Amino acid sequence: MNTIFKYCEEKFNITKGCNTLQLGTLEYYRDLDPSFSITDSNEGILGAEAINGPIVFERGEALGTGFGNGTYRGKLTFEKSLNISAPNVYIFSATLNSVNEFWTEYNSFYIIKNLNDFCETIVYILRKAITLDDIKQTKFSLNQLNSLRFEVICKPVTYIKKPFEFTNENKIDVMNKVYNPENMFMKCETYSREREIRIAFILTDGKKIYSVNKHPKIIDLNLLKSCLY
């Protein structure tokens, strides 16, 4: 992957003395002040809008093969629209843009050249920093938490037209797109100029994704020192 750029306030520039790094979440970015340039009220949400009347799945008809999908025992009808949120995960966003033309709140940047090492370092620190208070699921034990791992997916964001047009002819295809973890890497085409590279840190047991709480996770980069001994 090409060199990527992270724009930020100078006080948060990790190459200029800042020893912490904030990982946002999908829910966090949805609820930011609308005037903030990085806000997206539909972050991690895919929607489908019925354009030719109600969408009907008959009894026992497959709902598609996407994440969280299967068959439904009864008749299922979507009158107007469907909105599905991706599991809430930690994300770190950067860009391929070498010039800051959009994020007016930011007056500094740093360059990430070795993305693999960067991701591995963050996972190492994040694994030490995660606590039960960070997990959305209730009645979760420390032993359960210790059995989980962070899966890292790093890829360019795909910019699409939102919402999808939903008809009885394309309903399976649309359901496969909406019920899919990939929607955490999809944004409305109006953001395409940002050329975002997104890193998702996904808490999982290898089968199920566990959502984290809304608030960002601020990690201490000084923990990296323990890697040297």
N, C-alpha and C positions, 0 to 999 in steps of 0.2 A: 504494500500500500504506500502511496505517496506520503511525504512529510505532511503532518497536520498541525494546525495552529489552534491554540487556546487563548481566547480573548477574555480579559478579566480586569478588575480594578487592580492598580499597582500593588496595593497592600495585600492582595491575595495571590500575587505572582510567586510561585514556588521556586523560581530561579533567582528571586531577589530577596530571599530571606524569610518568606512565609513558610511556616512549618506545618500547616494544616491544609487539607484538601476537602472540599465539600462535594459530596455525591448527592445529586438531587433524586427525586422520585417522579414518576409520571403524575401522581396526584398532586404533588407539590407544584409542579409547573402549571397544572390546570388551574390552581387556586391563587396564583400570583396576581398582584395588581395588574389590571388590564393595560395600564399605560407602560408597563415594563416590556422592553423589546423581546424578551425571551419567553413571555407568557404565551401559552396556547391552551385555550379552554377545552380543546378536544384532544389533548395529548394522550396518546395511547387508547383512543376510542375510535372504533370504526362503526359507521352507521349505514343503514340501508333504508331507503325510502320507497314505499310502494307507489308506483306511478300509474298503474292501471287497475286499481281496486285491490281488495284484500288478498294477501298471500296465504294460501291454504296448504297445510300438510295433512294428508289423510291419515287415518288410524294406521299405525305401524310403518308409515313411510319414513325412509331414512332422512335425517336432517343434514346429512353431509358427513364428512370424515374429519373435519377440522377439530381443533382443540376443544374439549368439553362437549363434543357432539356425539350423536349416536342415533337411536330411534326413539320415537315418542309413542307411548301406548295409545293415547287418545288423539282426537283431532285437534290440530293446533292452527290458529289463525292470527296473522299479523294484519291489523286493520290499516295502519298507516306507516309505521316506522319501527326500526329495531336498532338499538345502540348497545354495543358490547365493549366493556373495558378490558384491556389486557391486565394480567396480574401486575400488582404494583411492585416494581423492582427499582434498584438503584441504577442510575444512569449518569454517565459522564459524557458531555457533548463537546465536540471540537469542530473544526471546519477545514475544508481544503482552500478556503479563501486566504490568500496571503496579504490582503489589504482589508482593513476593517471599514466597511462602508455602511454598516447597518446597526451595530450595537453601540449606540451613542453613550451608554452608561460606562463603557469600558475604555480605559486609557492605557492599557498595557497588554502584553501577550507573551506567551512562551511557545516554543516549538517542541513537538514530540517527534523524535526521529526513530527511536526504537520502541515501537508500539507493543511488541510482545513482552519486553522487559517491564514496561510501564504497567501493563495489565497484571502481570504476575506479581509485581510488587504491591499493587493495590489489593489484590486478592489476599495476599499474605497478611497485610495489615488489617484488612476488613474482617478476615476470619478471626483475628484476635480481638477485634473491637466489638463484634456483634453481641448483643445481649437479648435476653427475653423481652425486654421492653421495646425492642425494635421489631418484633414479630406481630403481625396483625391477628393471627390466630390465637384464641384464648385457650386456656388449659394445655399449655405447651410446656414440656419439662426441659430442664437443662440437658438431660441425656438425649432427648430428641433433637435439641438444637445442635449438640455436638456431633450428631450423626449426619448432619446436613453439610452440603458443600456449595460453593459458589461456582456456577458455570458462567463463563464469560463469552459473550457474543459481541464482536466488533464488526460493524459494517456501515456502509453509507445508508442514509435514510432514503426511502423511496417516496417520491412525491406523487400524490394521486388526487383525483377529483373526489371530493367528499360531499355528500354521502353517495354510496353506490345506488344505482337504480335497481329496484327490487321488483321482479315480475314472477309470475308462476312458471315462466319458461326458464329463467336463469336462477331460480331460488336455491338449488343445491350448490351451484358455483359461488353464489353470494354468501351463503352460510359457511362454506369452507373458508372464505376469505375473512369473514367477520369473526368466526370462532377459531382464531389462530394466534399463537404467541407472536407471529410476525407483525401483528398490528402495532407492536411497540416500536417498530422501525418504519412506520408509515405516518406521513404528515400531509396536510392539505397542500396542494400544488402552489398555493399563494406564498409558501415559505421556501420555495425551491431555490431562490437566490442565495440562501444560507449555505447550501452545499454541506450539510451537516454529516459528520462522522460520529456515530453514536456507539458508545460502549455500554452494554447492559450487564450488570452483575446480578445474576439470577440465583436466588436461594432455592435449592432443590435437593431431593433425595434420589434423583435420577429418574423419577417417574412423575412426581407432582411438583409444581411450582408453589412456593410459599410466599405470599405477599408480605412485604414489609410495611410498616406504618408510614403515614404520609410525610412526616418530617424528614428533612435531609439528614444524612449521616456525615458528620465532620470527623475525619480521621487524622490522627497524629502521625506525621511523616517521620518523626523521630524514632518511631518503632522500627524503622528500616535498619537502624543501627544493629539491632539484634541479629540481622541476617549475616553480619560480618564475623560472628564468633561461633 
